[in-house]
Amino acid sequence: KNKNKVVHVPEYCLTPECVNIASTMLTAMDRSADPCNDFYQYACGGWMKNNPIPSGQSRWGTFEVMWQK
């Protein structure tokens, strides 16, 4: 029997860029939604709440936001 244990140590990215994108992703989520019932709401609900479709637009997403900048 092998007595040597292999322990996996996860590596985390803690650079400012990684922390920033993690924050952006968490803000985009609606963690109050149940992902088993409505995964889209869970994954995108925060973004939809904070970025309503402007009047005169048929859609609104991250590409449209970037285009305006």
N, C-alpha and C positions, 0 to 999 in steps of 0.2 A: 504494500500500500504506500502510495506517495504521500509523504508528510509535508512536502513543500506546497504551501498554498499560493495560488496565483491571485493577487489582489489587483483588481482593475481600479485605477485612480482616474476618474474623469478629469479632463482638462477643460477649464473654463476660460473663455476669452473675457478679459476685464479691461481691454483697451477702451479709451473714450468712445471710439467708433462702435464697438460692440455694445457697450452700455447704452449708447444713444439709440441704436436700432432696437435693442431689447425694450427700452422704454417706449419707443414708437409702436412696437408690436403690442405691448400690454395695453397701451392707450386705445389701440384700435379694437381691442377685444371687449366683449360684454361678458365678464366673468360671472354675472348673475344668471345668465342663460344656461340651460342644460344642454351640453353639446350632443347628448344622445337624442334629444328631442328636436333641436334646431341648431345644427352646427354652423350654418351661415350666420345666424344671429350671434352665436358665441364667438365666432372668429372675427366678424366685421361689425357687430352692433355698436361698438364704441365709436368707430369711424363714421358710421352712418349718422349717429346722434350728433356728433361734433361737426359734421360736414354735410348739412342738408343740401339737396339739389337746388341751386339758385333758380329763380324764376327766369323763364326764357331759355332754360337748358333742358334737354331731354334726358341727360345723364350727367353724372358728376363722379369723378374718381381721381385717383392720385395722378394720373397723366394730365387731366385737365388742370389740376392744382399746379403741377409743375409747369405746364404750358403758360399759365398766367404769370408765373414768376419770371 
